[in-house]
Amino acid sequence: MVEVSLNIPSEGMWIGMGAFEKIVDENFISLVDHKNLNLDVPQFAKAIPTVENIAVFAWNKLSPFLTDKLHCVNVWETDKTYCSYCGK
């Protein structure tokens, strides 16, 4: 499971939920969903697809579209194992 959080003011939405979901779907989910990450995703030909590397990959794919609003990407491996990446 992947969880993407934004840093936006509580008094107003920066973008609508539909637009946010579209950005995540088109720029990350479509690249990894139902894929053999080792074979189908060029990024992971060079790096093992651990939760840590997937979180960084997601951040790098989403940050150009969410500019300074992207707060954190969490990638869950199990109910107890996950990685949070909040940029550099």
Secondary structure, 3 states (H helix, E strand, C coil): CEEEEECCCCCCCCCCHHHHHHHHHHHHHHHHCCCCHHHHCHHHHCCCCCHHHHHHHHHHHHHHHHHHHEEEEEEECCCCCEEEECCC
